[in-house]
Amino acid sequence: MEESTSLNRILPASETRTISFRGGDLVRIFSVQEIGTAVRSIELTALAYGIGLHGIMGILVPEVVEPINEVLEIPRDYEIVYFGLMGYPDEEIAQRFPSLNQVCYAEKWGIPVTSNLT
């Protein structure tokens, strides 16, 4: 019979340990990242209906969020993790974005990405 490795062996109770999780700031960081994923889903769905969504950068920076909290009278024990403006655009704006090879590099700085994406 083959000897079991540590990856596939079931440990007897005498060899197990209790693991406790202390999340602290890590939980907050991961939660904020998950909110970003949710907001992206909302943004893409809104876009399909012609609704624009513009997020306000720096909302986690106290100098940015404190005036917002004050104006909106948000209690101090609440934290804004996303702040965005949403609505129907009232005008068409012609905007040309740079092609991918103008803003992305491969391997090293200055070596354009070779792609047919624009």
N, C-alpha and C positions, 0 to 999 in steps of 0.2 A: 504494500500500500504506500502511496506517495505521501510525503510529509506535507502538511498543510502550511501555507504561507500565512503571514499576518493579515493579508487582504481577504482571505476566504475562510478563515478559521473563526468559529464561534467561541467567544471567551466564556469561561465559567464565571459565575457571579463573583467569585473571590478575586478575579483579575480585572473586574470592571471598575470604573471610576465615574462619579457624577461630574458632569460638565455643566458649569453655569455660564450663562451668556450675560455679559454686561455691555450693552450696546452703546449707551451714551451718545457721543457725537457721531459715531459711525451710523447709527440708526437714522439720525437726522439727515446725514449726507445721502444715504441710500434712499430715504423717503423723498428728498428733494429731486433726486434723479428720476424716481418713479413718476413724480408729478410732471417732470419734463416730458416723459413718454406719453402720459395721459393728455397733456396739453397738445402735443404734436398730433395725436389722434383727433382731438377736437378741431384743431386748425385745419387738418386735411378734410374732415367732414364738412366744416363750415365753407371751405373753399369750393367744394362740390356744389354748394347752394349759392355761390356768389358772395359769400360773406367773408370779409377780411378780418384777420386777427393779428394784432401787433403787440408783442410782448415788450414790457419796459425792462431794460437791462439794469442790473445793479440793485435789484429789489432786496437782496439779502444784505446789502451794505447799510449800516445804520444811518449814515448821512442822507441816503436816498429814501429809505422807508419811513424814518421818523416824521418828516413833514406830511407824508401821505397818511400815516396813522392819525396824526393830529387833525388834518382836514376832514377825514372820514370818520373821526371819533371811534377808532378801533381800540378796544380795551388792550391794556398793556400785556395781558396774559395770552394774547393771540399773536400769531406771527403770519405775516403775508409771505407766502413762498412763490406766488406767481401773481403778476399784475398785468393785465392786458386790456387793450381797447379792441372792441369788436363791433362791426357794423357793415352796412352796405356802402361800398364806395359810391360817391356821387359824380365821379368823373373818370374817364379813361386816361390812364397815364402810360405813355409809350416809354418803356424802360428797356434798355439793352444791357444784358448782363455779359460780362467777359466770358470768353470761351474757357473751357476747363484747362487747356494748356497754357493759358495766360495767368492762371492763379494757383495751379497745382504743379508740383514738381515730383519727378520720380528719382529714386535713389539718392540724389544730391540736389542741393539748391541750384536752380538755374537750368536743370535738365527737364525740359517739358514732358508732360505725360503724353504718350502717343495713344490717342484715342479718337474715335469719331464722335464723341460726345461734345456738344456745344453748350 
